[in-house]
Structures are given as structure tokens and as C-alpha cells.
Amino acid sequence: MRKHLLALVVAAAASLASASMARDIPATGLTIPDIVSWLQAGGYQAQVITGSDGKQHVKTAANGVSFGVYLFDCKEGRCGSVQFAAGWDTKGTQDQARVGVWNRDKRWARAYIDSSNDPWLEMDCDITPGGTYELLDDEFATWRSVVTQFHDDFLTK
């Protein structure tokens, strides 16, 4: 009985130790330079893009697909949520019904057709309060999988 109790205590301590080793995202969120550093630490290229409205986002790519990383819910340059977004210029060849079927069958990201009849895919992630880089890495892995599936389903068939 004592051996089992000891094993439970050791397992609980190990679980707490690994949880305490998680790298917390600051409670106030991330900045554009934080996103660049995070992507580069994962081996991805990251380029800061400034739009005509003065807002910045980060351009990167995975699995041969380019996309942007946008920050939302910002206060004083630190932001509490991230959006991954990719769009493709298909010269208006996509159809809304096909995107609707894709959205019905997929869970993590949403697709839509823009005013030029071109497809877009987006995925939002809350990173505060209580977010960790490990959770952001997990969300990013989901995004990479989904954006690759979308690209393959809509642009290579």
C-alpha cells in the first residue's frame, strides 16, 4: 500500500515539476518582435510587414505555404490573441459551396471567399491570460496542418 502511495506522490511531483517548467507568455501578451523571435526559434523565417494603414504583421511560411501572423486585443503594443491567415489569388476560380463543405467538415480554422472570389483561411488563438509558449506551439502545429490541407484541397486539385 505504501509503495503505491509513494508512486502516486512521485508521479504527482513529476507532473507538477513539468507543469512549472512551461514557458509562460507574459500576462499582457506578445509583441511583434516576440512573434518574430518565437518563429525564428522554431526554425521559421519571419518578416515584419507594415500595411498601408501602419499596422504590422509577420509574414512566414510552412510546408510551402505563405501566411501572415496578426496580433489582436492589443494594449500598448502587447497583444492577447494571435491570428494565422492565408489567402490565395486564384483569379476568382473558387466557389462558395465548396468552401462551405470544407468548413462543415473541418474544426480548427475557418475558410471564406473574399470579394474577389479568392479563398482565405484563418485561425484565431487566445494567448492570454495564462498562455504558454508550449500551447502556442501546439496551436501553430494545428495551423500548419490545417493550412496545408486547405492548400492541397483547394489549390492543387
Biotite code that builds the C-alpha atoms (Angstrom):
import biotite.structure as struc

atoms = struc.array([
    struc.Atom([0.000, 0.000, 0.000], chain_id="A", res_id=1, res_name="MET", atom_name="CA", element="C"),
    struc.Atom([2.802, 2.417, 0.948], chain_id="A", res_id=2, res_name="ARG", atom_name="CA", element="C"),
    struc.Atom([4.632, 1.663, -2.313], chain_id="A", res_id=3, res_name="LYS", atom_name="CA", element="C"),
    struc.Atom([1.535, 2.613, -4.297], chain_id="A", res_id=4, res_name="HIS", atom_name="CA", element="C"),
    struc.Atom([1.086, 5.795, -2.306], chain_id="A", res_id=5, res_name="LEU", atom_name="CA", element="C"),
    struc.Atom([4.740, 6.684, -2.774], chain_id="A", res_id=6, res_name="LEU", atom_name="CA", element="C"),
    struc.Atom([4.443, 6.027, -6.524], chain_id="A", res_id=7, res_name="ALA", atom_name="CA", element="C"),
    struc.Atom([1.424, 8.353, -6.696], chain_id="A", res_id=8, res_name="LEU", atom_name="CA", element="C"),
    struc.Atom([3.253, 11.091, -4.799], chain_id="A", res_id=9, res_name="VAL", atom_name="CA", element="C"),
    struc.Atom([6.312, 10.790, -7.059], chain_id="A", res_id=10, res_name="VAL", atom_name="CA", element="C"),
    struc.Atom([4.116, 10.873, -10.188], chain_id="A", res_id=11, res_name="ALA", atom_name="CA", element="C"),
    struc.Atom([2.248, 13.943, -8.920], chain_id="A", res_id=12, res_name="ALA", atom_name="CA", element="C"),
    struc.Atom([5.517, 15.719, -8.107], chain_id="A", res_id=13, res_name="ALA", atom_name="CA", element="C"),
    struc.Atom([6.883, 14.947, -11.563], chain_id="A", res_id=14, res_name="ALA", atom_name="CA", element="C"),
    struc.Atom([3.695, 16.260, -13.146], chain_id="A", res_id=15, res_name="SER", atom_name="CA", element="C"),
    struc.Atom([3.891, 19.488, -11.142], chain_id="A", res_id=16, res_name="LEU", atom_name="CA", element="C"),
    struc.Atom([7.566, 19.886, -11.983], chain_id="A", res_id=17, res_name="ALA", atom_name="CA", element="C"),
    struc.Atom([6.943, 19.581, -15.718], chain_id="A", res_id=18, res_name="SER", atom_name="CA", element="C"),
    struc.Atom([3.996, 21.991, -15.490], chain_id="A", res_id=19, res_name="ALA", atom_name="CA", element="C"),
    struc.Atom([6.157, 24.526, -13.670], chain_id="A", res_id=20, res_name="SER", atom_name="CA", element="C"),
    struc.Atom([8.758, 24.280, -16.445], chain_id="A", res_id=21, res_name="MET", atom_name="CA", element="C"),
    struc.Atom([6.304, 25.616, -19.038], chain_id="A", res_id=22, res_name="ALA", atom_name="CA", element="C"),
    struc.Atom([7.368, 28.942, -20.518], chain_id="A", res_id=23, res_name="ARG", atom_name="CA", element="C"),
    struc.Atom([4.625, 31.401, -19.710], chain_id="A", res_id=24, res_name="ASP", atom_name="CA", element="C"),
    struc.Atom([3.568, 34.040, -22.182], chain_id="A", res_id=25, res_name="ILE", atom_name="CA", element="C"),
    struc.Atom([3.614, 37.426, -20.420], chain_id="A", res_id=26, res_name="PRO", atom_name="CA", element="C"),
    struc.Atom([0.243, 38.208, -18.854], chain_id="A", res_id=27, res_name="ALA", atom_name="CA", element="C"),
    struc.Atom([-0.002, 41.310, -21.047], chain_id="A", res_id=28, res_name="THR", atom_name="CA", element="C"),
    struc.Atom([0.567, 39.305, -24.235], chain_id="A", res_id=29, res_name="GLY", atom_name="CA", element="C"),
    struc.Atom([3.112, 39.284, -27.035], chain_id="A", res_id=30, res_name="LEU", atom_name="CA", element="C"),
    struc.Atom([4.613, 41.928, -29.312], chain_id="A", res_id=31, res_name="THR", atom_name="CA", element="C"),
    struc.Atom([5.531, 41.733, -32.998], chain_id="A", res_id=32, res_name="ILE", atom_name="CA", element="C"),
    struc.Atom([9.229, 41.220, -32.044], chain_id="A", res_id=33, res_name="PRO", atom_name="CA", element="C"),
    struc.Atom([8.159, 38.413, -29.683], chain_id="A", res_id=34, res_name="ASP", atom_name="CA", element="C"),
    struc.Atom([6.361, 36.671, -32.568], chain_id="A", res_id=35, res_name="ILE", atom_name="CA", element="C"),
    struc.Atom([9.430, 37.089, -34.806], chain_id="A", res_id=36, res_name="VAL", atom_name="CA", element="C"),
    struc.Atom([11.683, 35.595, -32.095], chain_id="A", res_id=37, res_name="SER", atom_name="CA", element="C"),
    struc.Atom([9.282, 32.730, -31.437], chain_id="A", res_id=38, res_name="TRP", atom_name="CA", element="C"),
    struc.Atom([9.049, 31.827, -35.127], chain_id="A", res_id=39, res_name="LEU", atom_name="CA", element="C"),
    struc.Atom([12.800, 32.093, -35.674], chain_id="A", res_id=40, res_name="GLN", atom_name="CA", element="C"),
    struc.Atom([13.479, 29.927, -32.601], chain_id="A", res_id=41, res_name="ALA", atom_name="CA", element="C"),
    struc.Atom([11.311, 27.279, -34.281], chain_id="A", res_id=42, res_name="GLY", atom_name="CA", element="C"),
    struc.Atom([13.352, 27.496, -37.481], chain_id="A", res_id=43, res_name="GLY", atom_name="CA", element="C"),
    struc.Atom([10.921, 29.638, -39.472], chain_id="A", res_id=44, res_name="TYR", atom_name="CA", element="C"),
    struc.Atom([11.714, 32.783, -41.379], chain_id="A", res_id=45, res_name="GLN", atom_name="CA", element="C"),
    struc.Atom([9.827, 35.829, -40.151], chain_id="A", res_id=46, res_name="ALA", atom_name="CA", element="C"),
    struc.Atom([9.478, 39.171, -41.883], chain_id="A", res_id=47, res_name="GLN", atom_name="CA", element="C"),
    struc.Atom([7.676, 42.171, -40.364], chain_id="A", res_id=48, res_name="VAL", atom_name="CA", element="C"),
    struc.Atom([5.263, 43.722, -42.855], chain_id="A", res_id=49, res_name="ILE", atom_name="CA", element="C"),
    struc.Atom([3.787, 47.196, -42.391], chain_id="A", res_id=50, res_name="THR", atom_name="CA", element="C"),
    struc.Atom([0.467, 47.729, -44.132], chain_id="A", res_id=51, res_name="GLY", atom_name="CA", element="C"),
    struc.Atom([-0.727, 50.948, -45.751], chain_id="A", res_id=52, res_name="SER", atom_name="CA", element="C"),
    struc.Atom([-2.706, 51.610, -42.548], chain_id="A", res_id=53, res_name="ASP", atom_name="CA", element="C"),
    struc.Atom([0.508, 51.436, -40.478], chain_id="A", res_id=54, res_name="GLY", atom_name="CA", element="C"),
    struc.Atom([-0.422, 48.154, -38.777], chain_id="A", res_id=55, res_name="LYS", atom_name="CA", element="C"),
    struc.Atom([2.202, 45.449, -38.668], chain_id="A", res_id=56, res_name="GLN", atom_name="CA", element="C"),
    struc.Atom([2.020, 41.691, -39.016], chain_id="A", res_id=57, res_name="HIS", atom_name="CA", element="C"),
    struc.Atom([4.564, 38.937, -39.535], chain_id="A", res_id=58, res_name="VAL", atom_name="CA", element="C"),
    struc.Atom([4.910, 37.064, -42.812], chain_id="A", res_id=59, res_name="LYS", atom_name="CA", element="C"),
    struc.Atom([6.184, 33.496, -42.651], chain_id="A", res_id=60, res_name="THR", atom_name="CA", element="C"),
    struc.Atom([5.678, 30.127, -44.322], chain_id="A", res_id=61, res_name="ALA", atom_name="CA", element="C"),
    struc.Atom([5.377, 26.448, -43.502], chain_id="A", res_id=62, res_name="ALA", atom_name="CA", element="C"),
    struc.Atom([5.146, 23.427, -45.766], chain_id="A", res_id=63, res_name="ASN", atom_name="CA", element="C"),
    struc.Atom([5.496, 25.686, -48.800], chain_id="A", res_id=64, res_name="GLY", atom_name="CA", element="C"),
    struc.Atom([2.512, 27.858, -47.858], chain_id="A", res_id=65, res_name="VAL", atom_name="CA", element="C"),
    struc.Atom([2.999, 31.569, -47.057], chain_id="A", res_id=66, res_name="SER", atom_name="CA", element="C"),
    struc.Atom([0.790, 33.199, -44.434], chain_id="A", res_id=67, res_name="PHE", atom_name="CA", element="C"),
    struc.Atom([0.570, 36.069, -42.010], chain_id="A", res_id=68, res_name="GLY", atom_name="CA", element="C"),
    struc.Atom([0.568, 36.181, -38.230], chain_id="A", res_id=69, res_name="VAL", atom_name="CA", element="C"),
    struc.Atom([-1.590, 39.031, -36.956], chain_id="A", res_id=70, res_name="TYR", atom_name="CA", element="C"),
    struc.Atom([-1.932, 40.288, -33.387], chain_id="A", res_id=71, res_name="LEU", atom_name="CA", element="C"),
    struc.Atom([-5.235, 41.407, -31.830], chain_id="A", res_id=72, res_name="PHE", atom_name="CA", element="C"),
    struc.Atom([-6.546, 42.575, -28.459], chain_id="A", res_id=73, res_name="ASP", atom_name="CA", element="C"),
    struc.Atom([-3.548, 44.905, -28.123], chain_id="A", res_id=74, res_name="CYS", atom_name="CA", element="C"),
    struc.Atom([-2.778, 47.419, -25.408], chain_id="A", res_id=75, res_name="LYS", atom_name="CA", element="C"),
    struc.Atom([0.438, 49.420, -25.540], chain_id="A", res_id=76, res_name="GLU", atom_name="CA", element="C"),
    struc.Atom([1.958, 47.128, -28.164], chain_id="A", res_id=77, res_name="GLY", atom_name="CA", element="C"),
    struc.Atom([1.288, 43.849, -26.313], chain_id="A", res_id=78, res_name="ARG", atom_name="CA", element="C"),
    struc.Atom([-1.452, 41.638, -27.648], chain_id="A", res_id=79, res_name="CYS", atom_name="CA", element="C"),
    struc.Atom([-3.602, 38.913, -26.132], chain_id="A", res_id=80, res_name="GLY", atom_name="CA", element="C"),
    struc.Atom([-4.544, 36.979, -29.257], chain_id="A", res_id=81, res_name="SER", atom_name="CA", element="C"),
    struc.Atom([-2.959, 35.790, -32.468], chain_id="A", res_id=82, res_name="VAL", atom_name="CA", element="C"),
    struc.Atom([-4.496, 35.104, -35.856], chain_id="A", res_id=83, res_name="GLN", atom_name="CA", element="C"),
    struc.Atom([-2.885, 32.975, -38.532], chain_id="A", res_id=84, res_name="PHE", atom_name="CA", element="C"),
    struc.Atom([-4.228, 33.863, -42.001], chain_id="A", res_id=85, res_name="ALA", atom_name="CA", element="C"),
    struc.Atom([-3.510, 32.793, -45.564], chain_id="A", res_id=86, res_name="ALA", atom_name="CA", element="C"),
    struc.Atom([-5.079, 33.967, -48.784], chain_id="A", res_id=87, res_name="GLY", atom_name="CA", element="C"),
    struc.Atom([-4.604, 32.947, -52.389], chain_id="A", res_id=88, res_name="TRP", atom_name="CA", element="C"),
    struc.Atom([-5.147, 34.844, -55.617], chain_id="A", res_id=89, res_name="ASP", atom_name="CA", element="C"),
    struc.Atom([-6.980, 32.285, -57.716], chain_id="A", res_id=90, res_name="THR", atom_name="CA", element="C"),
    struc.Atom([-8.405, 34.747, -60.225], chain_id="A", res_id=91, res_name="LYS", atom_name="CA", element="C"),
    struc.Atom([-11.884, 34.136, -58.854], chain_id="A", res_id=92, res_name="GLY", atom_name="CA", element="C"),
    struc.Atom([-11.996, 30.418, -59.563], chain_id="A", res_id=93, res_name="THR", atom_name="CA", element="C"),
    struc.Atom([-13.257, 29.237, -56.157], chain_id="A", res_id=94, res_name="GLN", atom_name="CA", element="C"),
    struc.Atom([-16.842, 28.518, -55.279], chain_id="A", res_id=95, res_name="ASP", atom_name="CA", element="C"),
    struc.Atom([-18.603, 29.318, -52.009], chain_id="A", res_id=96, res_name="GLN", atom_name="CA", element="C"),
    struc.Atom([-20.388, 25.961, -51.802], chain_id="A", res_id=97, res_name="ALA", atom_name="CA", element="C"),
    struc.Atom([-17.080, 24.085, -51.834], chain_id="A", res_id=98, res_name="ARG", atom_name="CA", element="C"),
    struc.Atom([-15.744, 26.318, -49.039], chain_id="A", res_id=99, res_name="VAL", atom_name="CA", element="C"),
    struc.Atom([-18.948, 25.702, -47.084], chain_id="A", res_id=100, res_name="GLY", atom_name="CA", element="C"),
    struc.Atom([-18.427, 21.946, -47.289], chain_id="A", res_id=101, res_name="VAL", atom_name="CA", element="C"),
    struc.Atom([-14.804, 22.359, -46.175], chain_id="A", res_id=102, res_name="TRP", atom_name="CA", element="C"),
    struc.Atom([-15.907, 24.474, -43.172], chain_id="A", res_id=103, res_name="ASN", atom_name="CA", element="C"),
    struc.Atom([-18.564, 21.927, -42.244], chain_id="A", res_id=104, res_name="ARG", atom_name="CA", element="C"),
    struc.Atom([-16.045, 19.095, -42.224], chain_id="A", res_id=105, res_name="ASP", atom_name="CA", element="C"),
    struc.Atom([-13.131, 20.887, -40.527], chain_id="A", res_id=106, res_name="LYS", atom_name="CA", element="C"),
    struc.Atom([-12.953, 22.112, -36.978], chain_id="A", res_id=107, res_name="ARG", atom_name="CA", element="C"),
    struc.Atom([-9.981, 24.340, -36.241], chain_id="A", res_id=108, res_name="TRP", atom_name="CA", element="C"),
    struc.Atom([-9.903, 27.025, -38.920], chain_id="A", res_id=109, res_name="ALA", atom_name="CA", element="C"),
    struc.Atom([-12.472, 28.880, -40.965], chain_id="A", res_id=110, res_name="ARG", atom_name="CA", element="C"),
    struc.Atom([-12.372, 29.463, -44.679], chain_id="A", res_id=111, res_name="ALA", atom_name="CA", element="C"),
    struc.Atom([-14.167, 32.077, -46.723], chain_id="A", res_id=112, res_name="TYR", atom_name="CA", element="C"),
    struc.Atom([-14.250, 33.592, -50.185], chain_id="A", res_id=113, res_name="ILE", atom_name="CA", element="C"),
    struc.Atom([-13.344, 37.287, -50.330], chain_id="A", res_id=114, res_name="ASP", atom_name="CA", element="C"),
    struc.Atom([-14.943, 39.966, -52.527], chain_id="A", res_id=115, res_name="SER", atom_name="CA", element="C"),
    struc.Atom([-12.622, 38.959, -55.413], chain_id="A", res_id=116, res_name="SER", atom_name="CA", element="C"),
    struc.Atom([-13.826, 35.342, -55.122], chain_id="A", res_id=117, res_name="ASN", atom_name="CA", element="C"),
    struc.Atom([-10.458, 34.220, -53.760], chain_id="A", res_id=118, res_name="ASP", atom_name="CA", element="C"),
    struc.Atom([-10.103, 31.812, -50.797], chain_id="A", res_id=119, res_name="PRO", atom_name="CA", element="C"),
    struc.Atom([-8.819, 32.740, -47.349], chain_id="A", res_id=120, res_name="TRP", atom_name="CA", element="C"),
    struc.Atom([-8.191, 30.601, -44.291], chain_id="A", res_id=121, res_name="LEU", atom_name="CA", element="C"),
    struc.Atom([-7.916, 31.951, -40.736], chain_id="A", res_id=122, res_name="GLU", atom_name="CA", element="C"),
    struc.Atom([-7.383, 30.548, -37.249], chain_id="A", res_id=123, res_name="MET", atom_name="CA", element="C"),
    struc.Atom([-7.558, 32.569, -34.023], chain_id="A", res_id=124, res_name="ASP", atom_name="CA", element="C"),
    struc.Atom([-5.732, 31.723, -30.797], chain_id="A", res_id=125, res_name="CYS", atom_name="CA", element="C"),
    struc.Atom([-6.166, 33.370, -27.400], chain_id="A", res_id=126, res_name="ASP", atom_name="CA", element="C"),
    struc.Atom([-2.798, 33.576, -25.676], chain_id="A", res_id=127, res_name="ILE", atom_name="CA", element="C"),
    struc.Atom([-3.752, 35.471, -22.525], chain_id="A", res_id=128, res_name="THR", atom_name="CA", element="C"),
    struc.Atom([-4.441, 35.124, -19.727], chain_id="A", res_id=129, res_name="PRO", atom_name="CA", element="C"),
    struc.Atom([-2.418, 32.108, -18.742], chain_id="A", res_id=130, res_name="GLY", atom_name="CA", element="C"),
    struc.Atom([-0.996, 31.152, -22.122], chain_id="A", res_id=131, res_name="GLY", atom_name="CA", element="C"),
    struc.Atom([2.280, 29.334, -22.570], chain_id="A", res_id=132, res_name="THR", atom_name="CA", element="C"),
    struc.Atom([4.677, 29.058, -25.465], chain_id="A", res_id=133, res_name="TYR", atom_name="CA", element="C"),
    struc.Atom([4.056, 25.311, -25.449], chain_id="A", res_id=134, res_name="GLU", atom_name="CA", element="C"),
    struc.Atom([0.337, 25.911, -26.039], chain_id="A", res_id=135, res_name="LEU", atom_name="CA", element="C"),
    struc.Atom([1.172, 28.424, -28.792], chain_id="A", res_id=136, res_name="LEU", atom_name="CA", element="C"),
    struc.Atom([3.479, 25.817, -30.364], chain_id="A", res_id=137, res_name="ASP", atom_name="CA", element="C"),
    struc.Atom([0.607, 23.317, -30.264], chain_id="A", res_id=138, res_name="ASP", atom_name="CA", element="C"),
    struc.Atom([-1.789, 25.806, -31.877], chain_id="A", res_id=139, res_name="GLU", atom_name="CA", element="C"),
    struc.Atom([0.827, 26.548, -34.533], chain_id="A", res_id=140, res_name="PHE", atom_name="CA", element="C"),
    struc.Atom([1.196, 22.826, -35.283], chain_id="A", res_id=141, res_name="ALA", atom_name="CA", element="C"),
    struc.Atom([-2.569, 22.637, -35.774], chain_id="A", res_id=142, res_name="THR", atom_name="CA", element="C"),
    struc.Atom([-2.452, 25.677, -38.085], chain_id="A", res_id=143, res_name="TRP", atom_name="CA", element="C"),
    struc.Atom([0.370, 24.199, -40.174], chain_id="A", res_id=144, res_name="ARG", atom_name="CA", element="C"),
    struc.Atom([-1.610, 21.001, -40.632], chain_id="A", res_id=145, res_name="SER", atom_name="CA", element="C"),
    struc.Atom([-4.867, 22.759, -41.494], chain_id="A", res_id=146, res_name="VAL", atom_name="CA", element="C"),
    struc.Atom([-3.362, 25.319, -43.879], chain_id="A", res_id=147, res_name="VAL", atom_name="CA", element="C"),
    struc.Atom([-1.517, 22.540, -45.704], chain_id="A", res_id=148, res_name="THR", atom_name="CA", element="C"),
    struc.Atom([-4.750, 20.520, -46.011], chain_id="A", res_id=149, res_name="GLN", atom_name="CA", element="C"),
    struc.Atom([-6.620, 23.575, -47.281], chain_id="A", res_id=150, res_name="PHE", atom_name="CA", element="C"),
    struc.Atom([-3.888, 24.399, -49.792], chain_id="A", res_id=151, res_name="HIS", atom_name="CA", element="C"),
    struc.Atom([-3.847, 20.820, -51.048], chain_id="A", res_id=152, res_name="ASP", atom_name="CA", element="C"),
    struc.Atom([-7.665, 20.605, -51.233], chain_id="A", res_id=153, res_name="ASP", atom_name="CA", element="C"),
    struc.Atom([-8.252, 23.936, -52.976], chain_id="A", res_id=154, res_name="PHE", atom_name="CA", element="C"),
    struc.Atom([-5.148, 24.795, -54.929], chain_id="A", res_id=155, res_name="LEU", atom_name="CA", element="C"),
    struc.Atom([-3.606, 21.552, -56.115], chain_id="A", res_id=156, res_name="THR", atom_name="CA", element="C"),
    struc.Atom([-6.689, 19.621, -57.247], chain_id="A", res_id=157, res_name="LYS", atom_name="CA", element="C"),
])
